[in-house]
Amino acid sequence: MSEPNRNEQNNERPAAEREKNRDRGEQNARNAQNPQNAQNAQNARQGQNAQGGNRKNQKNRDRERSRENREKDRERDRERREKENRKKPPKLQPHPNAGNANKKKAQKGNRADDGRKDTYVYVLDGNVYINLTNKCSNACHFCVRNERASYFGNYLWLRHGDPTPEKVIAALNALDLSAYREVVFCGFGEPTYRMAEMAAVADYVHERGLSTRLNTNGQGSLINKRDIVPELKGKIDKINISLNAASAEKYQPICRSQFGEAGYTGMLDFARECRRAEIECWFSVVDVIGEDEVAACRRVAEMIGIPLRVRPYISES
């Protein structure tokens, strides 16, 4: 039964082709009689070809725009990364003695810290130091309190709040003050957060015949929202102001002041006011900032009109 069907299909193919050829011939004959029909057909074919070409050109334009957009996106990403890198703090020159010893000491000190009394007064290098607060307007990368529980055996993190002048004076009375030259307000924080307490202790120290020195980041007037130099006059005999950079742009990534770059300009203003008030003062920098930056800081100190002292980075304490 399948064999007759194949024969019928084979017979139908030539008939279909003959029908198709006859239609094509009639169409050619009509075109020959009417040239406009032939032209219309040619125009239609050309229109179809042009439309296809336009679609191809549009695709090419879309691909080109997409490529340009990708290039712009990559360029914006590069600019964003460069801007972020400029905000990152510069790498400090490593000190030859720096290592993991500080971290190990801090970890050991924290384990031994339970039940330990807060340290308000400690002795170092023949001087008496006062630890009034742990508050500071800076977060310097090189600060001695970073990763430390103690400083030369003195546990300076205050776990029970800032001391009153009475507590500090009581701690001073436990020492033979005649054996020391100077009392320094320093510790693990910025002493100018405690102006009234510092003044009261300074008065007591002067009564005992010792001189006073303030180690400061120079932002005390910004912290207290007033010029504090007149309050320091007669209370503090010497002032050591941490400079640490030759410009606000370099200072902020290193010292990370809560006042931003205004912390640097405020510190310079404070130094000028101290000089005008005839309080003995000087700038100081830590040697890890590098020789070129130290030289630039020396020029800043000369411009303000006070000396510059370079102090070594303390890695073992």
QUITAGI-V342530 format. One record per residue. N is the residue number from 1. PHI is phi in radians with two decimals (999 if undefined). OMEGA is omega as a letter, one per 30 degrees, with the letter a starting at -180 (none if undefined). Layout:
# QUITAGI-V342530
<<N/PHI/OMEGA> <N/PHI/OMEGA>>
This chain:
# QUITAGI-V342530
<<1/999/l> <2/-1.24/a> <3/-1.12/l> <4/-1.06/l> <5/-1.08/l> <6/-1.09/a> <7/-1.16/l> <8/-1.10/l> <9/-1.12/l> <10/-1.09/a> <11/-1.27/a> <12/-1.30/a> <13/-1.06/l> <14/-1.05/a> <15/-1.11/l> <16/-1.14/l> <17/-1.17/l> <18/-1.13/l> <19/-1.11/l> <20/-1.14/l> <21/-1.14/l> <22/-1.14/l> <23/-1.12/l> <24/-1.10/l> <25/-1.15/l> <26/-1.10/l> <27/-1.13/l> <28/-1.09/a> <29/-1.14/l> <30/-1.10/l> <31/-1.11/l> <32/-1.14/l> <33/-1.26/a> <34/-2.19/a> <35/-1.02/a> <36/-1.12/l> <37/-1.08/l> <38/-1.11/a> <39/-1.15/l> <40/-1.09/l> <41/-1.11/l> <42/-1.16/l> <43/-1.09/l> <44/-1.08/l> <45/-1.11/l> <46/-1.13/l> <47/-1.08/l> <48/-1.11/l> <49/-1.12/a> <50/-1.15/l> <51/-1.09/l> <52/-1.12/l> <53/-1.15/l> <54/-1.11/l> <55/-1.08/l> <56/-1.13/l> <57/-1.14/l> <58/-1.09/l> <59/-1.07/l> <60/-1.11/l> <61/-1.13/l> <62/-1.09/l> <63/-1.12/a> <64/-1.15/l> <65/-1.09/l> <66/-1.10/l> <67/-1.14/l> <68/-1.11/l> <69/-1.11/l> <70/-1.12/l> <71/-1.10/l> <72/-1.12/l> <73/-1.07/l> <74/-1.12/l> <75/-1.16/l> <76/-1.10/l> <77/-1.10/l> <78/-1.08/l> <79/-1.10/l> <80/-1.10/l> <81/-1.13/l> <82/-1.10/l> <83/-1.13/l> <84/-1.13/l> <85/-1.15/l> <86/-1.17/l> <87/-1.36/a> <88/-1.20/l> <89/-1.14/l> <90/-1.15/l> <91/-1.24/l> <92/-1.38/l> <93/-1.13/a> <94/-1.16/l> <95/-1.38/a> <96/-1.06/a> <97/-1.69/a> <98/-1.24/a> <99/-3.04/a> <100/-1.60/a> <101/-1.06/a> <102/-1.12/a> <103/-1.12/l> <104/-1.13/l> <105/-1.12/a> <106/-1.11/l> <107/-1.10/l> <108/-1.12/a> <109/-1.15/l> <110/-1.12/l> <111/-1.19/a> <112/-1.63/a> <113/-1.48/a> <114/-1.08/l> <115/1.39/a> <116/-1.40/l> <117/-1.27/l> <118/-1.17/l> <119/-1.77/l> <120/-1.76/a> <121/-2.36/l> <122/-2.55/a> <123/-1.95/a> <124/-2.70/l> <125/0.94/l> <126/1.38/l> <127/-2.10/l> <128/-1.79/a> <129/-1.94/a> <130/-1.95/a> <131/-1.86/a> <132/-1.50/a> <133/-2.85/l> <134/-1.83/l> <135/-1.29/l> <136/-2.66/l> <137/-1.46/l> <138/-1.97/l> <139/-2.38/a> <140/-1.12/l> <141/-1.07/a> <142/-1.72/a> <143/-1.04/a> <144/-1.14/a> <145/-1.50/l> <146/-1.13/l> <147/1.03/l> <148/-2.15/l> <149/-1.63/a> <150/-2.50/l> <151/-2.32/a> <152/0.89/l> <153/1.45/a> <154/-1.80/a> <155/-1.51/a> <156/-1.77/l> <157/-1.27/a> <158/-1.58/a> <159/-1.59/a> <160/-2.06/l> <161/1.58/l> <162/-1.21/a> <163/-1.36/l> <164/-1.42/l> <165/-0.99/a> <166/-1.11/l> <167/-1.17/l> <168/-1.17/a> <169/-1.11/l> <170/-1.09/l> <171/-1.19/l> <172/-1.14/a> <173/-1.19/l> <174/-1.35/a> <175/-1.84/l> <176/-1.54/a> <177/-1.11/l> <178/-1.17/a> <179/-1.51/a> <180/-2.13/a> <181/-1.63/a> <182/-2.63/l> <183/-1.95/a> <184/-2.01/l> <185/-1.53/a> <186/-2.63/l> <187/1.26/a> <188/-1.71/l> <189/-3.06/a> <190/-1.62/a> <191/-1.06/a> <192/-1.24/l> <193/-1.17/a> <194/-2.12/a> <195/-1.07/a> <196/-1.13/a> <197/-1.15/l> <198/-1.12/l> <199/-1.10/a> <200/-1.14/l> <201/-1.18/l> <202/-1.07/l> <203/-1.05/l> <204/-1.12/a> <205/-1.09/l> <206/-1.11/l> <207/-1.08/l> <208/-1.52/l> <209/1.52/l> <210/-1.81/l> <211/-1.52/a> <212/-2.16/l> <213/-2.37/l> <214/-2.01/l> <215/-1.70/a> <216/-2.46/l> <217/-1.50/l> <218/1.39/a> <219/-1.81/a> <220/-1.04/l> <221/-1.21/l> <222/-1.21/a> <223/-1.07/a> <224/-1.61/l> <225/1.02/l> <226/-2.86/l> <227/-1.28/a> <228/-1.61/a> <229/-1.04/l> <230/-1.04/l> <231/-1.30/l> <232/-1.42/a> <233/-1.03/l> <234/1.55/l> <235/-1.75/a> <236/-1.95/a> <237/-1.48/a> <238/-2.42/a> <239/-2.31/l> <240/-1.80/a> <241/-1.86/l> <242/-1.31/a> <243/-1.62/l> <244/1.22/l> <245/-2.84/a> <246/-1.63/l> <247/-2.72/l> <248/-1.13/a> <249/-1.13/l> <250/-1.50/a> <251/-1.16/a> <252/-1.10/l> <253/-1.11/a> <254/-1.49/a> <255/-1.70/l> <256/0.89/a> <257/-1.21/l> <258/-1.18/l> <259/-1.62/a> <260/1.18/a> <261/-1.15/l> <262/-1.13/l> <263/-1.09/l> <264/-1.25/a> <265/-1.14/l> <266/-1.12/l> <267/-1.16/l> <268/-1.12/l> <269/-1.09/l> <270/-1.06/l> <271/-1.10/l> <272/-1.08/a> <273/-1.15/l> <274/-1.11/l> <275/-1.14/l> <276/-1.11/l> <277/-1.39/l> <278/1.08/l> <279/-1.57/l> <280/-1.08/a> <281/-2.60/l> <282/-2.72/l> <283/-1.54/l> <284/-2.39/l> <285/-2.34/l> <286/-1.65/a> <287/-1.13/a> <288/-1.22/a> <289/-1.32/l> <290/1.69/a> <291/-1.12/a> <292/-1.11/a> <293/-1.23/l> <294/-1.07/l> <295/-1.11/l> <296/-1.15/l> <297/-1.14/l> <298/-1.11/l> <299/-1.17/l> <300/-1.10/l> <301/-1.07/l> <302/-1.11/l> <303/-1.15/l> <304/-1.31/l> <305/1.70/l> <306/-2.28/a> <307/-1.24/l> <308/-2.14/l> <309/-2.10/l> <310/-1.80/a> <311/-1.94/a> <312/-1.29/l> <313/-1.20/a> <314/-1.70/a> <315/-1.78/a> <316/-2.00/a> <317/-2.56/none>>
